[in-house]
Amino acid sequence: MAGRRLAEGKTLVSTTFVVPYPPGFPVLVPGQLVSKEIIYFLAQLDVKEIHGYNPDLGLSVFTQAALARMEAARNAVATVGAALPAFEVPRDASALNGTVNGDSVLQGVAEDA
């Protein structure tokens, strides 16, 4: 089913880890784009089980509506971020001389007698 959706040009993004066992190394992680190569690899595996994959249901992927919402949220954050002034860190932090927001900061170590 995933192969057909990829052939139709759909974007598939995994919602879970997909881990063939053995050996137990993830083939897919949450948020990873599912490619035709990954589908082919999974189809060729000869392992006892694949965690995160249900043969009756297929792979768990985000819906197109969920992907659209994530894209809209990403665009909104980018728009807000572009409107904010850039924060600059001084090249030489020693130039701050222990001051924070104009207040003097005690830079000493006391020893108990």
Secondary structure by P-SEA (a helix, b strand, c coil): caaaaaaabbbbbbcbbbbccccccccccccccccaaaaaaaaaccccccccccccccbbbbcaaaaaaaaaaaaaaaaaaaacccccccccccccccccccbbbbcbbbbcc
